[in-house]
Each structure stands twice: as C-alpha cells, then as structure tokens.
Amino acid sequence: MAEQFYLLPNVVVEPLVHHWYAWSHLIPPATAARNETERHLRIMDSFLKSPEAHAAAVKNPKLLGGPFMDLPGDHVERVRQLAEETRTSPLAELSRALCELDGMLRVNAEGYSLEPLYAMVPGPLQGYVELVYDLHNHPSFRLFEPLLYKSRFYDPRRQSIMLSLITGDDRPFVLSTPRFQEKDNVHLEVPFASEQLDFLFGLKETPATFPTIKERLGFGDEHDQVFRTFLSREPGRKYQPYSGKGARWRYFGHACILVEAGGASILTDPVLSYTYENNISRYTYDDLPEVIDCVFITHNHQDHLLFETLLQLRSRIRTIVVPKNAAGSLQDPSMKLILKQCGFKNVVEMEEMEEADFGPLHLTTIPFLGEHGDLDIRTKLAYVVRVNGHSLLFAADSCNISPATYRHVHAEIGDVDVVFLGMECAGAPMSWLYGPLLPEKIERAQDQSRRLAGSNCERGNNIVEQFHCKELYVYAMGQEPWLNYVMSVKYTPESHPIVQSDQLMEACRRQGIVAERLFGEKEILLP
C-alpha cells in the first residue's frame, strides 16, 4: 500500500489577501479598498523610501504594532511591484470613488431631496449605494454589500494560503508586512471558500498519499521537498471528549473558551496556539472536539474574528453566531456576509436580548458597550451561556460606560455565576484600526480620547456587583506570547491594564469572590 501522511500539528496557516495577512476588513470590497490605499500603500511607500528606517523600527519594542515592514532590504523590488499593482487595481478605483462620494455629498446635500444627486454618484459606485440623511439632515450613504460581493471589486483569486512550520511562539507582527514566497514556505493560491482547504486541514485526522495531497491542493513540483516537511506518517494526539454529568470549561488563551456538556460544545472567539514544544502549558487545536456545535464571535476585531483559526475549524463547526451589523455602513461590514464568502455555511446573526439552544447549552445575547472608538458599530455582543444550573457571562472587551444598561439587563436575566471580562483598558487610538475608513484625518486630541479600550477597575466592579457573580476571570488581555503576531501587546507589572485588573481582582477577593487573570490554560469542572 502507498504511504499515507498526516498534516503536522505545527504547520502555520496564514490566510492572505493580495499578499497581506487576512483580517475581516480585507474581505468586504469597500473596507478592503480603503485599507489597501490608506494603509498598505502608505506603508509600502514609506518602506520604499527608507528600508533602513523600517528595519530599525521593527527592532524597537516600543514601536511593536506600528506601520513598519519587517522585511529585509533585498525585498525592495518585490514591494515596489506589489505597490504598483495596488495603485492600479480595481480596489484603488473603488477607494477613490468612496472618497469622491463623501465629498460630493458634503458639498451638494443641503437638506433638500437627494434624488438629483444619484446622477452625481461616482461611476464605480453607481447602483451600489443609497443616499440618505440622518435625523439632523447630515448626508451619508448606505452600501449594498451583497451586490458589491457580486461586482468586479470582489475577486477571490486574490486570496491565498501561506504554509510554513513553527517551532516556538515568536512570530513577527503580521498586519504591517506583506508575505512573499520564500524557500521554507509553500504559497497555495486557493480561495478561502474552496473545499481544498477542508481537505488540507482534514489531513490532521484523515491521512492521504502524497500524490493525492499534491493533486488535491494543486502545488507544483518545485514545492514537493518543502511540502513533505509538513507531513508525518504518525497521527496527532487524539482528543479526549468530556464525558462527565455536569459541564466543563477550558481556557485556550485570550478570549477563547470551550464549554462542553452532554456531548454539546460552544467555543468563544477562537484564537488558538499550534502544537509544539514550549514552556507554557496550553490547550491547542488537538484539544478541540471533532464537532463544535456553536462558535460565537463577540465582535469584529482581528483578535476575536481570526481567519487563521476559523478556516482550520470550518469543517468541524455546525453553527457560527455573529452580531448583526448596521447594514450598509462602511465602518460596520456584515460579519455574516464575510464568513459566507469564506465558505462558512450556517452563519446566524443575533441581536441584543435574543436566545438560542445548542443541546443543553442555552445562549442569551446582551449588549456590548464601548471599545469601538464611539463609531456606530453594531457588530458586538456579550453572551450568557447557561448549562445545568450554571451561568457564565462572556463580556469580552465590553467597556461599562453605561451601568444603567446592565441594570436593565440584570432585571431580565438575573444573576450570573461567572463573569469573563476583558480589561485591556488602555487601548489603541480609534484611527489605529479605523483610520483608513475616515474620509478626513481626525484631530490627534480627538483620536487619543476615542480609544479601543475595555473596562477599568471601577467599570468592571460595577458589572461584578450588578450580576452578583461568584467568580471573576479577567481574560482577552493578549498576554499569551503566541498572540503577539496579531496583538502586539507587551505588558509590565506597571502597565495600566495590569494595575487595573489587579485592583479589581483584589476588590473581588475582599468580597469572597474567586478572582483570577487567566493565562495559558485553565480547566474548571462544573457539577
């Protein structure tokens, strides 16, 4: 019989859009257009002007996560070619049209009927927008997102997968640096929705011969030698399902928690470590069930909606629950449409105060405030999971800026036993994430005041007291070293989020509440 091979558990899978690491704003045509011209092109032009400055900046820990390319100087020509392709792409045309449309409305929309202005909509956007006023007569527009995905501005051929091996936690920050074919990686030009990817990731459990693997994935002979290093004749570690009569939750790092009961499972905000030798105990892909009944996503940020993880789990996931967006707004693209374009079949949108059941696991959605720079973004929800008389609140990066909201919520859902709360309360300025979408640059003082921040001690304590919880777990802090490539977070004991979370945990302990800042892994069995 021909030899059968499994995919090694330490094969890194980097999803790319036109050579850039894929996150949710690079999938929808409108946000992708603005990010290509106002983020990628600016970074590339800066690099071409001074590669030496970028080389120095990426070595400075204080500049981690900044707009600096982590590439050697001999990549200048590759970057120059990529920049030229970006300048002349259809998305560059769409980006200019979005800017022109905003300017046209500011000049011509004066409170009168907008009907005559449809003829003035820039050509690339003709038929893809509705012109509107808000209740203060301020003009704006609404994008027909489903139609834009059908247009020439959405091209799945720009999507690909970069495969390589990893042996440790260190990975460079990926959002500022394009990826190119190198001698130790394999670049598969496969759209995210392709079933080829399900075959690839299925090789972790179901082996195949090398000729079959090569034929199904379509890589050339020149990649044979490298791709063979990604394979093993031995299967990976077998997952041991939870078989108790109660429930179990396991912390996988950051905001990723698996809740299991009665053969059913819910996974929150999947961001996982690969399996390799390390000195930090952790759960990995090997510790997930073969079928995940529900994955829920709290909000549309790259450390909570991570394609690198989700694409590898796609064939295991029965349902993905996502918050419903403000349909058609540039800053708030539909997560449902994004995931469906990436091959996910059963994507369910929910709004605040809705409920759903997954076997014995009962899900209730509640409001998620703050952490989005005061932009009108609706794709954010906190979730309460109830199982066997236990209740767990996953608040992610919710910033309790309106305690009255949670008083109203508590009146409806009652107490919860456990609160999981993110306390990254420093947060980047709003423009760090959303700057490319702004038609005009925001003033620095305004930008600094509108930060992507979670709750501090006072606001977190209000949540604890409101829901009368027995346990508090601070999570979603990005402290695990395997998250640095998307988080760029380096804390010290004096860092504001650490000080604030320390204070909250101490306040909880004084009240007899179990309190812990999660790191690495954690397992709790619920009777």
C-alpha positions as CSV (number, residue, x, y, z in Angstrom):
1,M,0.0,0.0,0.0
2,A,1.1,3.6,-0.7
3,E,2.3,5.5,2.3
4,Q,-0.3,7.7,4.0
5,F,0.6,11.1,5.5
6,Y,-1.0,13.4,8.1
7,L,-0.5,17.1,8.4
8,L,1.8,18.1,11.2
9,P,0.2,20.0,14.1
10,N,2.8,22.8,13.9
11,V,2.1,23.8,10.3
12,V,1.2,27.5,10.3
13,V,-1.6,28.6,8.0
14,E,-1.5,32.2,7.1
15,P,-4.6,33.4,5.0
16,L,-3.6,36.2,2.7
17,V,-5.4,38.8,0.5
18,H,-3.1,40.1,-2.2
19,H,-0.1,39.1,-0.1
20,W,-1.4,40.8,3.1
21,Y,-2.4,38.9,6.2
22,A,-6.2,38.5,6.0
23,W,-8.4,40.1,8.7
24,S,-12.1,40.9,8.4
25,H,-11.7,44.4,6.8
26,L,-9.8,42.9,3.9
27,I,-12.7,40.7,2.8
28,P,-15.6,43.2,2.1
29,P,-14.7,45.2,-1.1
30,A,-15.3,48.7,0.4
31,T,-13.2,48.3,3.6
32,A,-10.6,46.3,1.6
33,A,-10.3,49.2,-0.9
34,R,-9.8,51.8,1.8
35,N,-7.2,49.6,3.7
36,E,-5.3,48.9,0.5
37,T,-4.9,52.6,-0.4
38,E,-4.8,54.2,3.0
39,R,-2.9,51.6,5.0
40,H,-1.0,49.2,2.8
41,L,0.1,51.6,0.1
42,R,1.2,54.2,2.7
43,I,3.3,51.5,4.5
44,M,4.8,50.3,1.2
45,D,5.7,53.8,0.0
46,S,7.3,54.5,3.4
47,F,9.3,51.3,3.2
48,L,10.5,52.0,-0.4
49,K,11.6,55.5,0.7
50,S,13.7,54.2,3.6
51,P,14.0,50.4,4.2
52,E,16.7,51.1,6.8
53,A,14.2,53.1,9.0
54,H,11.7,50.2,8.9
55,A,14.4,47.7,9.8
56,A,15.4,49.8,12.8
57,A,11.7,50.4,13.9
58,V,10.7,46.7,14.0
59,K,13.6,46.0,16.5
60,N,12.2,48.7,18.9
61,P,9.7,47.1,21.3
62,K,8.0,50.4,21.8
63,L,7.0,50.5,18.1
64,L,5.6,47.0,18.1
65,G,2.3,47.1,16.1
66,G,3.3,50.2,14.2
67,P,3.2,50.8,10.4
68,F,6.6,49.3,9.8
69,M,7.6,46.4,7.5
70,D,9.5,43.5,8.9
71,L,11.3,42.7,5.6
72,P,15.0,42.6,4.6
73,G,16.3,45.3,2.2
74,D,16.5,42.8,-0.7
75,H,12.7,42.7,-0.9
76,V,12.6,46.3,-2.2
77,E,11.7,45.2,-5.8
78,R,9.0,42.8,-4.6
79,V,7.4,45.6,-2.6
80,R,7.7,48.0,-5.4
81,Q,5.9,45.7,-7.7
82,L,3.2,45.0,-5.1
83,A,2.7,48.8,-4.6
84,E,2.3,49.3,-8.3
85,E,-0.3,46.5,-8.5
86,T,-2.1,48.1,-5.6
87,R,-2.1,51.5,-7.3
88,T,-3.7,50.2,-10.5
89,S,-6.1,47.7,-9.0
90,P,-9.9,48.0,-9.2
91,L,-10.0,48.4,-5.4
92,A,-7.9,51.6,-5.8
93,E,-10.6,52.9,-8.1
94,L,-13.3,52.0,-5.6
95,S,-11.4,53.7,-2.8
96,R,-11.2,56.9,-4.8
97,A,-14.9,56.7,-5.6
98,L,-15.8,56.3,-1.9
99,C,-13.8,59.5,-1.1
100,E,-15.4,61.4,-4.0
101,L,-18.9,60.3,-3.0
102,D,-18.3,61.6,0.5
103,G,-17.0,64.9,-0.8
104,M,-19.9,65.2,-3.3
105,L,-22.5,64.8,-0.5
106,R,-20.9,67.3,1.8
107,V,-20.9,69.9,-1.0
108,N,-24.3,69.2,-2.6
109,A,-26.6,67.7,0.1
110,E,-28.1,70.7,1.8
111,G,-31.3,69.2,3.3
112,Y,-33.2,69.0,0.0
113,S,-34.2,65.9,-1.8
114,L,-31.2,63.7,-2.6
115,E,-32.8,62.3,-5.8
116,P,-31.0,64.6,-8.2
117,L,-27.6,63.6,-6.6
118,Y,-27.8,59.9,-7.8
119,A,-26.6,61.1,-11.2
120,M,-23.5,62.5,-9.4
121,V,-22.5,59.3,-7.7
122,P,-19.0,58.4,-8.9
123,G,-19.1,55.7,-11.7
124,P,-17.6,52.8,-9.8
125,L,-20.4,53.2,-7.1
126,Q,-23.3,53.7,-9.4
127,G,-26.0,51.3,-8.4
128,Y,-24.2,50.2,-5.2
129,V,-25.3,52.9,-2.8
130,E,-28.4,54.5,-1.3
131,L,-28.1,58.2,-0.4
132,V,-29.6,59.1,3.0
133,Y,-29.9,61.8,5.6
134,D,-29.9,61.2,9.4
135,L,-32.4,63.0,11.6
136,H,-30.2,66.0,11.8
137,N,-30.1,66.4,8.0
138,H,-26.5,65.2,7.8
139,P,-26.0,63.3,4.5
140,S,-24.5,59.9,4.2
141,F,-24.8,56.7,2.2
142,R,-25.6,53.0,2.6
143,L,-23.7,50.4,0.7
144,F,-25.5,47.4,-0.9
145,E,-23.0,44.9,0.5
146,P,-24.4,41.8,-1.2
147,L,-24.2,43.5,-4.6
148,L,-20.6,44.6,-4.0
149,Y,-19.6,41.0,-3.4
150,K,-21.0,40.2,-6.9
151,S,-19.1,43.0,-8.5
152,R,-15.7,43.2,-10.1
153,F,-14.4,44.7,-6.9
154,Y,-14.6,41.3,-5.1
155,D,-12.1,38.8,-6.6
156,P,-11.5,35.5,-4.6
157,R,-8.4,34.9,-6.8
158,R,-6.6,37.5,-4.7
159,Q,-6.9,35.1,-1.7
160,S,-4.3,32.5,-0.9
161,I,-2.7,30.5,1.9
162,M,0.9,30.5,3.1
163,L,2.1,27.4,4.8
164,S,5.2,27.1,7.0
165,L,6.5,25.3,10.1
166,I,6.6,26.8,13.5
167,T,8.7,25.6,16.5
168,G,8.1,28.4,19.0
169,D,5.8,31.3,20.0
170,D,7.8,34.1,18.3
171,R,6.1,35.4,15.2
172,P,6.5,38.9,13.7
173,F,3.6,41.3,13.8
174,V,1.7,40.4,10.6
175,L,-0.7,43.3,9.9
176,S,2.1,45.7,8.6
177,T,4.1,43.3,6.4
178,P,3.1,41.5,3.2
179,R,4.1,37.9,2.8
180,F,6.0,36.6,-0.2
181,Q,7.1,33.1,-1.4
182,E,10.3,32.1,0.5
183,K,12.4,28.9,0.4
184,D,10.8,27.5,3.6
185,N,7.2,28.1,2.8
186,V,4.5,27.0,0.3
187,H,2.1,29.5,-1.2
188,L,-1.2,27.9,-2.2
189,E,-3.3,30.2,-4.5
190,V,-6.6,28.8,-3.1
191,P,-9.6,31.0,-2.3
192,F,-10.8,30.8,1.3
193,A,-14.2,29.3,0.3
194,S,-12.5,26.4,-1.5
195,E,-13.2,22.9,-0.2
196,Q,-9.5,22.2,-0.9
197,L,-8.8,23.9,2.5
198,D,-11.1,21.5,4.2
199,F,-9.2,18.6,2.7
200,L,-5.9,20.2,3.8
201,F,-7.0,20.6,7.4
202,G,-8.7,17.3,7.4
203,L,-5.3,15.7,6.9
204,K,-4.7,16.2,10.7
205,E,-7.1,13.3,11.3
206,T,-7.5,11.6,7.9
207,P,-4.3,10.7,6.1
208,A,-3.7,10.6,2.3
209,T,-0.9,9.6,-0.1
210,F,1.4,12.3,-1.3
211,P,0.3,12.1,-4.9
212,T,-3.3,12.6,-3.7
213,I,-2.4,15.5,-1.5
214,K,-0.4,17.2,-4.3
215,E,-3.3,16.7,-6.8
216,R,-6.0,18.0,-4.4
217,L,-4.0,21.1,-3.4
218,G,-2.5,21.8,-6.8
219,F,1.0,22.8,-5.9
220,G,3.9,22.4,-8.3
221,D,6.8,20.1,-8.3
222,E,9.1,22.8,-7.0
223,H,7.3,22.7,-3.7
224,D,7.5,18.9,-3.2
225,Q,10.5,18.9,-1.0
226,V,9.2,21.7,1.3
227,F,5.7,20.3,1.5
228,R,7.0,16.9,2.5
229,T,8.4,18.5,5.7
230,F,4.8,19.5,6.6
231,L,3.7,15.8,6.8
232,S,4.1,12.9,9.1
233,R,3.3,9.2,9.0
234,E,2.1,9.4,12.6
235,P,-1.3,10.8,13.6
236,G,-1.5,13.7,16.1
237,R,-2.7,13.4,19.7
238,K,-6.3,12.1,20.0
239,Y,-8.8,14.4,21.6
240,Q,-10.5,13.1,24.8
241,P,-14.1,14.3,24.9
242,Y,-15.7,15.4,28.2
243,S,-18.0,12.6,29.5
244,G,-19.0,13.9,32.9
245,K,-22.6,14.6,34.0
246,G,-22.0,18.2,34.6
247,A,-20.1,20.6,32.4
248,R,-16.6,21.7,31.7
249,W,-15.0,24.9,30.5
250,R,-11.4,25.2,29.3
251,Y,-9.4,28.4,28.6
252,F,-7.3,28.3,25.4
253,G,-5.8,31.7,25.7
254,H,-7.0,35.3,25.1
255,A,-10.9,35.2,24.7
256,C,-11.1,31.6,23.5
257,I,-13.0,29.3,25.9
258,L,-14.6,25.9,25.2
259,V,-17.7,25.0,27.1
260,E,-18.9,21.3,27.0
261,A,-21.8,19.5,28.4
262,G,-23.9,16.5,27.4
263,G,-22.0,15.9,24.2
264,A,-22.5,19.5,23.0
265,S,-20.0,22.3,22.9
266,I,-19.7,26.1,22.4
267,L,-16.4,27.8,21.5
268,T,-15.9,31.5,22.0
269,D,-13.7,33.8,19.8
270,P,-11.4,31.1,18.5
271,V,-7.7,32.1,18.5
272,L,-5.5,29.0,19.1
273,S,-1.9,28.0,19.5
274,Y,-0.3,25.4,17.4
275,T,1.2,22.3,19.0
276,Y,5.0,22.3,19.5
277,E,7.5,22.0,22.4
278,N,7.2,25.0,24.7
279,N,7.5,26.1,28.3
280,I,3.9,27.4,28.7
281,S,1.2,24.9,29.4
282,R,-1.7,25.4,26.9
283,Y,-4.5,23.8,25.0
284,T,-4.2,23.7,21.2
285,Y,-6.1,22.5,18.1
286,D,-5.5,19.0,19.4
287,D,-7.8,19.7,22.4
288,L,-11.0,20.5,20.4
289,P,-13.9,18.1,19.7
290,E,-14.4,16.7,16.3
291,V,-17.7,18.6,16.1
292,I,-18.2,22.1,17.6
293,D,-21.9,22.8,17.9
294,C,-21.6,26.6,18.1
295,V,-18.9,29.1,17.7
296,F,-19.8,32.6,18.8
297,I,-17.9,35.8,17.9
298,T,-18.2,38.8,20.3
299,H,-17.0,41.5,17.9
300,N,-15.3,42.2,14.6
301,H,-11.7,42.8,15.7
302,Q,-8.8,40.7,14.4
303,D,-8.0,39.1,17.7
304,H,-11.6,37.8,18.1
305,L,-12.5,37.0,14.4
306,L,-9.3,35.3,13.3
307,F,-9.4,33.6,9.9
308,E,-6.2,31.7,10.5
309,T,-8.0,29.7,13.2
310,L,-11.6,29.7,11.8
311,L,-10.6,28.4,8.4
312,Q,-8.9,25.4,10.0
313,L,-12.1,24.7,12.1
314,R,-14.6,25.3,9.3
315,S,-15.5,21.7,8.6
316,R,-16.0,21.0,12.4
317,I,-18.3,23.9,13.1
318,R,-22.1,23.4,12.9
319,T,-23.2,27.0,13.6
320,I,-21.4,30.3,13.9
321,V,-23.3,33.0,15.8
322,V,-22.3,36.6,15.0
323,P,-23.7,40.0,16.0
324,K,-25.9,41.7,13.4
325,N,-24.4,44.8,11.8
326,A,-25.7,48.2,10.9
327,A,-26.5,47.2,7.3
328,G,-24.5,49.1,4.7
329,S,-22.3,51.3,6.8
330,L,-18.7,51.4,5.7
331,Q,-17.3,51.1,9.2
332,D,-19.5,48.1,10.1
333,P,-19.4,45.4,7.4
334,S,-21.6,42.4,7.8
335,M,-19.8,39.5,9.6
336,K,-22.4,37.1,8.2
337,L,-21.5,38.1,4.6
338,I,-17.8,38.0,5.3
339,L,-18.0,34.4,6.7
340,K,-20.3,33.2,4.0
341,Q,-17.9,34.5,1.3
342,C,-15.2,32.5,3.1
343,G,-17.1,29.2,2.8
344,F,-19.0,29.0,6.2
345,K,-22.4,27.6,5.6
346,N,-24.5,28.1,8.7
347,V,-23.9,31.6,9.9
348,V,-26.6,33.0,12.3
349,E,-27.0,36.7,13.1
350,M,-28.3,37.7,16.6
351,E,-29.2,41.0,18.2
352,E,-29.3,42.0,21.8
353,M,-31.6,40.0,24.2
354,E,-32.1,37.0,21.9
355,E,-31.8,33.4,22.8
356,A,-30.8,30.1,21.2
357,D,-30.2,26.5,22.3
358,F,-27.4,24.1,21.4
359,G,-28.2,20.9,23.2
360,P,-28.1,21.5,26.9
361,L,-26.3,24.8,26.3
362,H,-28.5,27.8,26.3
363,L,-27.3,31.1,24.8
364,T,-28.6,34.6,25.6
365,T,-27.1,37.8,24.0
366,I,-26.7,41.0,25.9
367,P,-25.4,44.5,24.9
368,F,-21.7,45.1,24.4
369,L,-20.8,48.8,25.0
370,G,-17.6,50.7,24.1
371,E,-14.3,49.6,22.7
372,H,-15.1,50.9,19.2
373,G,-14.0,54.5,19.4
374,D,-17.6,55.8,19.6
375,L,-18.3,54.8,16.0
376,D,-21.7,53.5,15.1
377,I,-20.7,49.8,15.0
378,R,-23.4,47.3,15.9
379,T,-21.4,44.0,15.4
380,K,-20.7,43.5,19.1
381,L,-22.5,41.3,21.6
382,A,-21.8,39.8,25.0
383,Y,-23.1,36.3,25.7
384,V,-24.5,34.4,28.6
385,V,-24.2,30.6,28.5
386,R,-26.4,28.6,30.9
387,V,-25.9,24.9,31.4
388,N,-27.1,22.6,34.2
389,G,-28.0,25.4,36.5
390,H,-24.7,27.3,35.9
391,S,-24.5,30.7,34.1
392,L,-21.4,32.2,32.5
393,L,-21.2,35.7,31.1
394,F,-18.6,36.3,28.4
395,A,-18.3,40.1,28.1
396,A,-15.0,40.2,26.1
397,D,-13.8,43.8,25.7
398,S,-17.1,45.4,26.9
399,C,-16.5,48.8,28.5
400,N,-19.2,49.5,31.0
401,I,-19.7,53.2,30.1
402,S,-23.4,53.0,30.9
403,P,-24.0,51.0,34.1
404,A,-27.7,51.6,33.7
405,T,-27.7,49.3,30.7
406,Y,-26.6,46.4,32.7
407,R,-29.1,47.2,35.5
408,H,-31.8,46.8,32.8
409,V,-30.2,43.6,31.6
410,H,-29.9,42.2,35.1
411,A,-33.6,42.8,35.6
412,E,-34.3,40.5,32.6
413,I,-31.7,37.7,33.1
414,G,-30.9,37.7,36.8
415,D,-27.6,36.9,38.4
416,V,-24.8,35.0,36.8
417,D,-22.3,32.7,38.5
418,V,-19.2,33.6,36.5
419,V,-18.1,36.7,34.6
420,F,-15.3,36.6,32.0
421,L,-14.2,40.2,31.4
422,G,-11.5,41.8,29.2
423,M,-9.7,44.7,30.8
424,E,-7.4,46.0,28.1
425,C,-8.3,49.4,29.3
426,A,-5.5,51.4,27.7
427,G,-6.5,50.6,24.1
428,A,-5.2,51.9,20.8
429,P,-6.5,55.2,19.4
430,M,-9.5,54.8,17.2
431,S,-7.5,55.5,14.0
432,W,-5.2,52.6,14.6
433,L,-7.9,50.3,13.3
434,Y,-10.4,52.5,11.6
435,G,-8.2,55.3,10.3
436,P,-8.3,54.1,6.6
437,L,-12.0,54.3,6.6
438,L,-12.2,58.0,7.6
439,P,-12.6,60.4,4.7
440,E,-10.7,63.1,6.6
441,K,-7.9,62.7,9.2
442,I,-9.2,63.1,12.7
443,E,-7.5,65.6,15.1
444,R,-4.9,63.9,17.3
445,A,-6.6,65.0,20.6
446,Q,-9.9,63.6,19.5
447,D,-8.3,60.4,18.3
448,Q,-6.5,59.9,21.6
449,S,-9.7,60.4,23.5
450,R,-11.6,57.8,21.5
451,R,-9.7,54.6,22.3
452,L,-10.4,51.0,21.6
453,A,-10.5,50.2,25.4
454,G,-12.3,47.8,27.6
455,S,-13.4,48.2,31.3
456,N,-11.1,49.5,34.0
457,C,-11.4,48.5,37.7
458,E,-14.4,50.8,38.5
459,R,-16.4,49.8,35.4
460,G,-15.5,46.1,35.9
461,N,-16.6,46.2,39.5
462,N,-19.9,47.6,38.5
463,I,-20.5,44.5,36.3
464,V,-19.4,42.2,39.1
465,E,-21.7,43.9,41.7
466,Q,-24.6,44.2,39.2
467,F,-24.7,40.5,38.4
468,H,-23.7,39.2,41.9
469,C,-21.2,36.8,40.4
470,K,-19.3,34.2,42.5
471,E,-16.3,34.1,40.2
472,L,-14.5,36.7,38.0
473,Y,-11.9,35.8,35.3
474,V,-10.0,38.5,33.6
475,Y,-9.4,37.3,30.0
476,A,-8.9,38.7,26.5
477,M,-5.7,40.5,27.5
478,G,-3.5,39.3,24.7
479,Q,-0.8,38.2,27.2
480,E,-0.1,34.8,25.7
481,P,3.1,35.0,23.6
482,W,1.5,33.1,20.7
483,L,-0.8,36.1,20.2
484,N,1.8,38.7,19.5
485,Y,1.6,38.4,15.8
486,V,-1.9,40.0,15.8
487,M,-2.0,41.7,19.2
488,S,1.4,43.5,19.5
489,V,0.9,43.7,23.3
490,K,3.8,43.7,25.8
491,Y,2.7,44.3,29.4
492,T,4.8,45.0,32.5
493,P,3.5,45.0,36.1
494,E,3.1,48.8,35.8
495,S,1.0,48.6,32.7
496,H,-2.4,50.3,33.1
497,P,-4.4,47.2,32.2
498,I,-2.4,45.0,34.7
499,V,-2.7,47.6,37.5
500,Q,-6.5,48.0,36.9
501,S,-7.2,44.2,36.7
502,D,-5.0,43.6,39.8
503,Q,-7.2,46.2,41.7
504,L,-10.4,44.6,40.5
505,M,-9.3,41.1,41.5
506,E,-8.2,42.3,44.9
507,A,-11.6,44.0,45.4
508,C,-13.4,40.8,44.4
509,R,-11.3,38.7,46.8
510,R,-12.2,41.0,49.7
511,Q,-15.8,40.2,49.0
512,G,-15.2,36.5,48.9
513,I,-15.4,36.3,45.1
514,V,-13.0,34.0,43.3
515,A,-10.9,36.2,41.0
516,E,-8.1,35.3,38.6
517,R,-6.4,36.7,35.5
518,L,-6.3,33.8,33.0
519,F,-3.1,32.9,31.3
520,G,-2.0,29.9,29.2
521,E,-4.6,27.3,30.1
522,K,-7.3,26.7,32.7
523,E,-9.9,23.9,33.3
524,I,-12.9,24.1,35.6
525,L,-15.4,21.3,36.1
526,L,-19.0,22.3,36.9
527,P,-21.0,19.8,39.0
